[in-house]
Amino acid sequence: MDIPDVFKKRNLKKVNFEYENLVGKNLSNSFMSGVNLDGFDIHNADLSGSDLSQANLHGTILFYTKFRGADMRNCNLSEAKIWDADMYGADLSGADLRGADLFNCDLKSSNLNDSDLSGSYLKNTDLTGATMNGTEFTNTKYDKLTLDTITDLESKSLLKKQGTLW
């Protein structure tokens, strides 16, 4: 059964998504804290303003997905494919992004404090105004990042030391 757009702004925490198709769905401002979407294809969906804190999005496909202003604290996004995503102002503090691919992502003004980007690949990603205090970058690959007004100068120095391609 497809999830209708009437679910936006709803509490979806206890919904079993196992057989649901979330492609292109409007789930903006929904409460989905702790949901398990491991391996789902959620491309072209709108999750703007949603609470996805502690959600499991391991290995998900998130092409053209909107997470603008979403609460993604302590979210598991390891090995996710996040391409052309709008994550402006998202709170990704404590998020697990190990091994994730982030291509053409808008992470402007996002909070990446204490997140783990180990082994991830960031290409054409805009981190302007993002905070990255305590963020882990071990074995992370970068290509064409925008960091012009990054608020954490230590993170900017660490990125440069790791051979970031500008």
Secondary structure as the mmCIF struct_conf table of DSSP 4:
data_model
#
loop_
_struct_conf.conf_type_id
_struct_conf.id
_struct_conf.beg_label_comp_id
_struct_conf.beg_label_asym_id
_struct_conf.beg_label_seq_id
_struct_conf.end_label_comp_id
_struct_conf.end_label_asym_id
_struct_conf.end_label_seq_id
HELX_LH_PP_P HELX_LH_PP_P1 ASP A 2 PRO A 4
HELX_RH_3T_P HELX_RH_3T_P1 ASP A 5 PHE A 7
TURN_TY1_P TURN_TY1_P1 LYS A 8 LYS A 9
BEND BEND1 ARG A 10 ARG A 10
STRN STRN1 ASN A 11 ASN A 11
TURN_TY1_P TURN_TY1_P2 LYS A 13 LYS A 14
TURN_TY1_P TURN_TY1_P3 GLU A 18 TYR A 19
TURN_TY1_P TURN_TY1_P4 VAL A 23 GLY A 24
STRN STRN2 ASN A 26 ASN A 26
TURN_TY1_P TURN_TY1_P5 SER A 28 ASN A 29
STRN STRN3 PHE A 31 PHE A 31
TURN_TY1_P TURN_TY1_P6 SER A 33 GLY A 34
STRN STRN4 ASN A 36 ASN A 36
TURN_TY1_P TURN_TY1_P7 ASP A 38 GLY A 39
STRN STRN5 ASP A 41 ASP A 41
TURN_TY1_P TURN_TY1_P8 HIS A 43 ASN A 44
STRN STRN6 ASP A 46 ASP A 46
TURN_TY1_P TURN_TY1_P9 SER A 48 GLY A 49
STRN STRN7 ASP A 51 ASP A 51
TURN_TY1_P TURN_TY1_P10 SER A 53 GLN A 54
STRN STRN8 ASN A 56 ASN A 56
TURN_TY1_P TURN_TY1_P11 HIS A 58 GLY A 59
STRN STRN9 ILE A 61 ILE A 61
TURN_TY1_P TURN_TY1_P12 PHE A 63 TYR A 64
STRN STRN10 LYS A 66 LYS A 66
TURN_TY1_P TURN_TY1_P13 ARG A 68 GLY A 69
STRN STRN11 ASP A 71 ASP A 71
TURN_TY1_P TURN_TY1_P14 ARG A 73 ASN A 74
STRN STRN12 ASN A 76 ASN A 76
TURN_TY1_P TURN_TY1_P15 SER A 78 GLU A 79
STRN STRN13 LYS A 81 TRP A 83
BEND BEND2 ASP A 84 ASP A 84
STRN STRN14 ASP A 86 ASP A 86
TURN_TY1_P TURN_TY1_P16 TYR A 88 GLY A 89
STRN STRN15 ASP A 91 ASP A 91
TURN_TY1_P TURN_TY1_P17 SER A 93 GLY A 94
STRN STRN16 ASP A 96 ASP A 96
TURN_TY1_P TURN_TY1_P18 ARG A 98 GLY A 99
STRN STRN17 ASP A 101 PHE A 103
BEND BEND3 ASN A 104 ASN A 104
STRN STRN18 ASP A 106 ASP A 106
TURN_TY1_P TURN_TY1_P19 LYS A 108 SER A 109
STRN STRN19 ASN A 111 ASN A 111
TURN_TY1_P TURN_TY1_P20 ASN A 113 ASP A 114
STRN STRN20 ASP A 116 ASP A 116
TURN_TY1_P TURN_TY1_P21 SER A 118 GLY A 119
STRN STRN21 TYR A 121 LYS A 123
BEND BEND4 ASN A 124 ASN A 124
STRN STRN22 ASP A 126 ASP A 126
TURN_TY1_P TURN_TY1_P22 THR A 128 GLY A 129
STRN STRN23 THR A 131 THR A 131
TURN_TY1_P TURN_TY1_P23 ASN A 133 GLY A 134
STRN STRN24 GLU A 136 GLU A 136
TURN_TY1_P TURN_TY1_P24 THR A 138 ASN A 139
STRN STRN25 LYS A 141 ASP A 143
BEND BEND5 LYS A 144 LYS A 144
STRN STRN26 THR A 146 THR A 146
TURN_TY1_P TURN_TY1_P25 ASP A 148 THR A 149
BEND BEND6 THR A 151 THR A 151
HELX_RH_AL_P HELX_RH_AL_P1 LEU A 153 LYS A 161
TURN_TY1_P TURN_TY1_P26 GLN A 162 GLY A 163
STRN STRN27 LEU A 165 LEU A 165
#
